Amino acid sequence: MSAIKEFGVVDKSTGKYTIAYGILFEKTANTLEALNGTLRAAKKQKKVAFEKELLMMPNDRDVQVVLLEA
C-alpha cells in the first residue's frame, strides 16, 4: 500500500513503515473508499500487520498499521 509509505514513518527498530489507522483513514478518505477491506485482504496476504481483526473509526484510530512488504 503506497499510502502507508507516503504518509507513514519508518520505525527505527524494525526498518518498516508504520502509520496510525486514524491518520491512514483521514489521508485516504477521498481516494480509497474500501480502506478496511483493502487492509484485511493485505493482512491475509501478509503484506501488512495490525493487532485487531477489524479496524473501525474512531475506536481504533491509534492502532498501528505496519507495512511488511515494500
C-alpha positions as semicolon CSV with decimal commas, in nm:
position;residue;x (nm);y (nm);z (nm)
1;M;0,000;0,000;0,000
2;S;0,167;0,312;-0,123
3;A;-0,033;0,532;0,118
4;I;0,146;0,374;0,414
5;K;0,481;0,466;0,260
6;E;0,363;0,811;0,160
7;F;0,209;0,914;0,493
8;G;0,375;0,680;0,744
9;V;0,713;0,685;0,912
10;V;0,992;0,429;0,928
11;D;1,016;0,254;1,264
12;K;1,384;0,275;1,354
13;S;1,382;-0,055;1,543
14;T;1,230;-0,261;1,259
15;G;1,301;-0,053;0,948
16;K;0,937;-0,095;0,840
17;Y;0,686;0,176;0,756
18;T;0,415;0,227;1,016
19;I;0,113;0,457;1,046
20;A;-0,175;0,502;1,287
21;Y;-0,503;0,378;1,139
22;G;-0,668;0,717;1,208
23;I;-0,409;0,902;1,002
24;L;-0,431;0,649;0,720
25;F;-0,811;0,672;0,729
26;E;-0,805;1,053;0,708
27;K;-0,541;1,069;0,435
28;T;-0,718;0,814;0,211
29;A;-1,083;0,906;0,280
30;N;-1,130;1,074;-0,059
31;T;-0,932;0,823;-0,265
32;L;-0,980;0,480;-0,106
33;E;-1,341;0,405;-0,020
34;A;-1,280;0,046;0,091
35;L;-0,981;0,101;0,320
36;N;-1,091;-0,157;0,576
37;G;-1,147;-0,427;0,313
38;T;-0,816;-0,345;0,148
39;L;-0,633;-0,370;0,481
40;R;-0,800;-0,701;0,569
41;A;-0,705;-0,851;0,232
42;A;-0,349;-0,722;0,264
43;K;-0,327;-0,870;0,615
44;K;-0,434;-1,212;0,485
45;Q;-0,162;-1,187;0,221
46;K;0,088;-1,090;0,495
47;K;0,161;-0,755;0,335
48;V;0,053;-0,553;0,641
49;A;0,011;-0,625;1,010
50;F;-0,211;-0,478;1,279
51;E;-0,332;-0,603;1,616
52;K;-0,706;-0,630;1,558
53;E;-0,917;-0,835;1,319
54;L;-1,121;-0,534;1,204
55;L;-1,028;-0,167;1,235
56;M;-1,306;0,083;1,298
57;M;-1,301;0,459;1,345
58;P;-1,289;0,625;1,592
59;N;-1,212;0,343;1,838
60;D;-0,905;0,211;1,654
61;R;-0,753;0,542;1,543
62;D;-0,431;0,475;1,736
63;V;-0,377;0,116;1,619
64;Q;-0,054;0,095;1,420
65;V;-0,063;-0,050;1,068
66;V;0,277;-0,188;0,966
67;L;0,381;-0,239;0,604
68;L;0,556;-0,578;0,589
69;E;0,637;-0,573;0,217
70;A;0,768;-0,273;0,031
